[in-house]
């Protein structure tokens, strides 16, 4: 029985592997992206990687922002589970750690609240080794 899974941050390294695995096993995936251009990139990557290219039809995308409530309720509609991989990942460490930490925390809380409000009972959250090294230095 296939499910519909929302994967946040679907263009990220780990998320792409998750999306591919879900599509390969026959699930429907709704991937959150930052822009339509990123949605096209994700679709092209999955199309090239899928063992059965027809499974690309099980991939849809939604544009979401970790710092805004807009679109989260709609993104959760009809979803059976959420895999939250989205987090800011700047190329240069910001001068103020809060510029990185606050959007990550707020985004995770936003995803959790939207899932709760939609009645979704299964949420998986990922993290990065960067989360261990970011923050107060000794």
Contact map, one row per residue, 1 for C-alpha under 8 A:
111000000000000000000000000000000000000000000000000000000000000000000000000000000000000000000000000000000000000000000000000000000000000000
111100000000000000000000011100000000000000000000000000000000000000000000000000000000000000000000000000000000000000000000000000000000000000
111110000000000000000000001100000000000000000000000000000000000000000000000000111000000000000000000000000000000000000000000000000000000000
011111000000000000000000001111000000000000000000000000000000000000000000000001111000000000000000000000000000000000000000000000000000000000
001111100000000000000000001111000000000000000000000000000000000000000000000000111110000000000000000000000000000000000000000000000000000000
000111110000000000000000000011110000000000000000000000000000000000000000001100101111000000000000000000000000000000000000000000000000000000
000011111100001000100000000011110000000000000000000000000000000000000000000000000111100000000000000000000000000000000000000000000000000000
000001111100001000000000000000111000000000000000000000000000000000000000000000000111110000000000000000000000000000000000000000000000000000
000000111111001000000000000000111100000000000000000000000000000000000000000000000001111000000000000000000000000000000000000000000000000000
000000111111001100100000000000111000000001000000000000000000000000000000000000000000110000000000000000000000000000000000000000000000000000
000000001111101100000000000000001000011011000000000000000000000000000000000000000000000000000000000000000000000000000000000000000000000000
000000001111111100000000000000000000000000000000000000000000000000000000000000000000110000000000000000000000000000000000000000000000000000
000000000011111110000000000000000000000000000000000000000000000000000000000000000000000000000000000000000000000000000000000000000000000000
000000000001111111000000000000000000000000000000000000000000000000000000000000000000100000000000000000000000000000000000000000000000000000
000000111111111111100000000000000000000000000000000000000000000000000000000000000000100000000000000000000000000000000000000000000000000000
000000000111111111110000000000000000000001000100000000000000000000000000000000000000000000000000000000000000000000000000000000000000000000
000000000000111111111000000000000000000000000000000000000000000000000000000000000000000000000000000000000000000000000000000000000000000000
000000000000011111111100000000000000000000000000000000000000000000000000000000000000000000000000000000000000000000000000000000000000000000
000000100100001111111110000010100000000000000000000000000000000000000000000000000000000000000000000000000000000000000000000000000000000000
000000000000000111111111000000000000000000000100110000000000000000000000000000000000000000000000000000000000000000000000000000000000000000
000000000000000011111111100000000000000000000000000000000000000000000000000000000000000000000000000000000000000000000000000000000000000000
000000000000000001111111111110000000000000000000000000000000000000000000000000000000000000000000000000000000000000000000000000000000000000
000000000000000000111111111110000000000000000000010000110110000000000000000000000000000000000000000000000000000000000000000000000000000000
000000000000000000011111111000000000000000000000011100100000000000000000000000000000000000000000000000000000000000000000000000000000000000
000000000000000000001111111000000000000000000000000000000000000000000000000000000000000000000000000000000000000000000000000000000000000000
010000000000000000000111111100000000000000000000000000100100000000000000000000000000000000000000000000000000000000000000000000000000000000
011110000000000000000111111110000000000000000000000000000100000000000000000000000000000000000000000000000000000000000000000000000000000000
011110000000000000000110011111000000000000000000000000000111000000000000000000000000000000000000000000000000000000000000000000000000000000
000111100000000000100110001111100000000000000000000000000111000000000000000000000000000000000000000000000000000000000000000000000000000000
000111100000000000000000000111110000000000000000000000000011110000000000001000000000000000000000000000000000000000000000000000000000000000
000001111100000000100000000011111000000000000000000000000011110000000000000000000000000000000000000000000000000000000000000000000000000000
000001111100000000000000000001111100000000000000000000000000111100000000000000000000000000000000000000000000000000000000000000000000000000
000000011110000000000000000000111111011000000000000000000000111100000000000000000000000000000000000000000000000000000000000000000000000000
000000001000000000000000000000011111010000000000000000000000001110000000000000000000000000000000000000000000000000000000000000000000000000
000000000000000000000000000000001111111000000000000000000000001000000000000000000000000000000000000000000000000000000000000000000000000000
000000000000000000000000000000001111111100000000000000000000001000000000000000000000000000000000000000000000000000000000000000000000000000
000000000000000000000000000000000011111110000000000000000000000000000000000000000000000000000000000000000000000000000000000000000000000000
000000000010000000000000000000001111111111000000000000000000000000000000000000000000000000000000000000000000000000000000000000000000000000
000000000010000000000000000000001011111111100000000000000000100000000000000000000000000000000000000000000000000000000000000000000000000000
000000000000000000000000000000000001111111110000000000000000000000000000000000000000000000000000000000000000000000000000000000000000000000
000000000010000000000000000000000000111111111000000000000000000000000000000000000000000000000000000000000000000000000000000000000000000000
000000000110000100000000000000000000011111111100000000000000000000000000000000000000000000000000000000000000000000000000000000000000000000
000000000000000000000000000000000000001111111110000000010010000000000000000000000000000000000000000000000000000000000000000000000000000000
000000000000000000000000000000000000000111111111000000000000000000000000000000000000000000000000000000000000000000000000000000000000000000
000000000000000000000000000000000000000011111111100000000000000000000000000000000000000000000000000000000000000000000000000000000000000000
000000000000000100010000000000000000000001111111110000010000000000000000000000000000000000000000000000000000000000000000000000000000000000
000000000000000000000000000000000000000000111111110010010000000000000000000000000000000000000000000000000000000000000000000000000000000000
000000000000000000000000000000000000000000011111110010000000000000000000000000000000000000000000000000000000000000000000000000000000000000
000000000000000000010000000000000000000000001111111000000000000000000000000000000000000000000000000000000000000000000000000000000000000000
000000000000000000010011000000000000000000000111111110110000000000000000000000000000000000000000000000000000000000000000000000000000000000
000000000000000000000001000000000000000000000000111110000000000000000000000000000000000000000000000000000000000000000000000000000000000000
000000000000000000000001000000000000000000000000011111100000000000000000000000000000000000000000000000000000000000000000000000000000000000
000000000000000000000000000000000000000000000011011111110000000000000000000000000000000000000000000000000000000000000000000000000000000000
000000000000000000000000000000000000000000000000000111111000000000000000000000000000000000000000000000000000000000000000000000000000000000
000000000000000000000011010000000000000000000000010111111110000000000000000000000000000000000000000000000000000000000000000000000000000000
000000000000000000000010000000000000000000100110010011111110000000000000000000000000000000000000000000000000000000000000000000000000000000
000000000000000000000000000000000000000000000000000001111111000000000000000000000000000000000000000000000000000000000000000000000000000000
000000000000000000000010011110000000000000000000000000111111000000000000000000000000000000000000000000000000000000000000000000000000000000
000000000000000000000010000111100000000000100000000000111111100000000000000000000000000000000000000000000000000000000000000000000000000000
000000000000000000000000000111100000000000000000000000001111110000000000000000000000000000000000000000000000000000000000000000000000000000
000000000000000000000000000001111000001000000000000000000011111000000000000000000000000000000000000000000000000000000000000000000000000000
000000000000000000000000000001111000000000000000000000000001111100000000001000000000000000000000000000000000000000000000000000000000000000
000000000000000000000000000000011111000000000000000000000000111110000010000000000000000000000000000000000000000000000000000000000000000000
000000000000000000000000000000011100000000000000000000000000011111010111000000000000000000000000000000000000000000000000000000000000000000
000000000000000000000000000000000100000000000000000000000000001111111100000000000000000000000000000000000010000000000000000000000000000000
000000000000000000000000000000000000000000000000000000000000000111111000000000000000011000000000000000110111010000000000000000000000000000
000000000000000000000000000000000000000000000000000000000000000011111000000000000000000000000000000000100110000000000000000000000000000000
000000000000000000000000000000000000000000000000000000000000000111111100000000000000000000000000000000000000000000000000000000000000000000
000000000000000000000000000000000000000000000000000000000000000011111111000000000000000000000000000000000000010000000000000000000000000000
000000000000000000000000000000000000000000000000000000000000000110011111100000000000000000000000000000000000000000000000000000000000000000
000000000000000000000000000000000000000000000000000000000000001100001111111000000000000000000000000000000000000000000000000000000000000000
000000000000000000000000000000000000000000000000000000000000000100001111111100000000000000000000000000000000011001000000000000000000000000
000000000000000000000000000000000000000000000000000000000000000000000111111110000000000000000000000000000000000001001100000000000000000000
000000000000000000000000000000000000000000000000000000000000000000000011111110000000000000000000000000000000000000000000000000000000000000
000001000000000000000000000001000000000000000000000000000000010000000011111110100000000000000000000000000000000000000000000000000000000000
000001000000000000000000000000000000000000000000000000000000000000000001111111100000000000000000000000000000000001100100000000000000000000
000000000000000000000000000000000000000000000000000000000000000000000000111111100000000000000000000000000000000000000100000000000000000000
000100000000000000000000000000000000000000000000000000000000000000000000000111110000000000000000000000000000000000000000000000000000000000
001111000000000000000000000000000000000000000000000000000000000000000000001111111100000000000000000000000000000000000001000000000000000000
001110000000000000000000000000000000000000000000000000000000000000000000000001111100000000000000000000000000000000000001110000000000000000
001111000000000000000000000000000000000000000000000000000000000000000000000000111110000000000000000000000000000000000001111000000000000000
000011110000000000000000000000000000000000000000000000000000000000000000000000111111000000000000000000000000000000100001011100000000000000
000011110000000000000000000000000000000000000000000000000000000000000000000000001111100000000000000000000000000000000000001111000000000000
000001111000000000000000000000000000000000000000000000000000000000000000000000000111110000000000000000000001001000000000001111000000000000
000000111101011000000000000000000000000000000000000000000000000000000000000000000011111000000000000000000000000000000000000011100000000000
000000011101000000000000000000000000000000000000000000000000000001000000000000000001111100000000000000010010000000000000000000000000000000
000000001000000000000000000000000000000000000000000000000000000001000000000000000000111110000000000000110010000000000000000000000000000000
000000000000000000000000000000000000000000000000000000000000000000000000000000000000011111000000000100110000000000000000000000000000000000
000000000000000000000000000000000000000000000000000000000000000000000000000000000000001111100000000100000000000000000000000000000000000000
000000000000000000000000000000000000000000000000000000000000000000000000000000000000000111111100000100000000000000000000000000000000000000
000000000000000000000000000000000000000000000000000000000000000000000000000000000000000011111000000000000000000000000000000000000000000000
000000000000000000000000000000000000000000000000000000000000000000000000000000000000000001111100000000000000000000000000000000000000000000
000000000000000000000000000000000000000000000000000000000000000000000000000000000000000001111110100000000000000000000000000000000000000000
000000000000000000000000000000000000000000000000000000000000000000000000000000000000000001011111101100000000000000000000000000000000000000
000000000000000000000000000000000000000000000000000000000000000000000000000000000000000000001111100000000000000000000000000000000000000000
000000000000000000000000000000000000000000000000000000000000000000000000000000000000000000000111111100000000000000000000000000000000000000
000000000000000000000000000000000000000000000000000000000000000000000000000000000000000000001111111110000000000000000000000000000000011000
000000000000000000000000000000000000000000000000000000000000000000000000000000000000000000000001111111000000000000000000000000000000000000
000000000000000000000000000000000000000000000000000000000000000000000000000000000000000000000101111111100000000000000000000000000000000000
000000000000000000000000000000000000000000000000000000000000000000000000000000000000000111000101111111110000000000000000000000000000000000
000000000000000000000000000000000000000000000000000000000000000000000000000000000000000000000000111111111000000000000000000000000000000000
000000000000000000000000000000000000000000000000000000000000000000000000000000000000000000000000011111111100000000000000000000000000000000
000000000000000000000000000000000000000000000000000000000000000001100000000000000000001100000000001111111110000000000000000000000000000000
000000000000000000000000000000000000000000000000000000000000000001000000000000000000011100000000000111111111000000000000000000000000000000
000000000000000000000000000000000000000000000000000000000000000000000000000000000000000000000000000011111111100000000000000000000000000000
000000000000000000000000000000000000000000000000000000000000000001100000000000000000000000000000000001111111110000000000000000000000000000
000000000000000000000000000000000000000000000000000000000000000011100000000000000000011000000000000000111111111000000000000000000000000000
000000000000000000000000000000000000000000000000000000000000000001000000000000000001000000000000000000011111111100000000000000000000000000
000000000000000000000000000000000000000000000000000000000000000000000000000000000000000000000000000000001111111110000000000000000000000000
000000000000000000000000000000000000000000000000000000000000000001001001000000000000000000000000000000000111111111000000000000000000000000
000000000000000000000000000000000000000000000000000000000000000000000001000000000001000000000000000000000011111111100000000000000000000000
000000000000000000000000000000000000000000000000000000000000000000000000000000000000000000000000000000000001111111110000001000000000000000
000000000000000000000000000000000000000000000000000000000000000000000000000000000000000000000000000000000000111111111000000000000000000000
000000000000000000000000000000000000000000000000000000000000000000000001100100000000000000000000000000000000011111111100000000000000000000
000000000000000000000000000000000000000000000000000000000000000000000000000100000100000000000000000000000000001111111111101000000000000000
000000000000000000000000000000000000000000000000000000000000000000000000000000000000000000000000000000000000000111111111100000000000000000
000000000000000000000000000000000000000000000000000000000000000000000000100000000000000000000000000000000000000011111111000000000000000000
000000000000000000000000000000000000000000000000000000000000000000000000100110000000000000000000000000000000000001111111000000000000000000
000000000000000000000000000000000000000000000000000000000000000000000000000000000000000000000000000000000000000000111111100000000000000000
000000000000000000000000000000000000000000000000000000000000000000000000000000111100000000000000000000000000000000111111111000000000000000
000000000000000000000000000000000000000000000000000000000000000000000000000000011000000000000000000000000000000000110011111000000000000000
000000000000000000000000000000000000000000000000000000000000000000000000000000011100000000000000000000000000000000000001111100000000000000
000000000000000000000000000000000000000000000000000000000000000000000000000000001111000000000000000000000000000100100001111110000000000000
000000000000000000000000000000000000000000000000000000000000000000000000000000000111000000000000000000000000000000000000011111000000000000
000000000000000000000000000000000000000000000000000000000000000000000000000000000011100000000000000000000000000000000000001111100000000000
000000000000000000000000000000000000000000000000000000000000000000000000000000000011100000000000000000000000000000000000000111110000000000
000000000000000000000000000000000000000000000000000000000000000000000000000000000000100000000000000000000000000000000000000011111010000000
000000000000000000000000000000000000000000000000000000000000000000000000000000000000000000000000000000000000000000000000000001111111000000
000000000000000000000000000000000000000000000000000000000000000000000000000000000000000000000000000000000000000000000000000000111111100000
000000000000000000000000000000000000000000000000000000000000000000000000000000000000000000000000000000000000000000000000000000011111110000
000000000000000000000000000000000000000000000000000000000000000000000000000000000000000000000000000000000000000000000000000000111111110000
000000000000000000000000000000000000000000000000000000000000000000000000000000000000000000000000000000000000000000000000000000011111111000
000000000000000000000000000000000000000000000000000000000000000000000000000000000000000000000000000000000000000000000000000000001111111000
000000000000000000000000000000000000000000000000000000000000000000000000000000000000000000000000100000000000000000000000000000000111111100
000000000000000000000000000000000000000000000000000000000000000000000000000000000000000000000000100000000000000000000000000000000001111110
000000000000000000000000000000000000000000000000000000000000000000000000000000000000000000000000000000000000000000000000000000000000011111
000000000000000000000000000000000000000000000000000000000000000000000000000000000000000000000000000000000000000000000000000000000000001111
000000000000000000000000000000000000000000000000000000000000000000000000000000000000000000000000000000000000000000000000000000000000000111
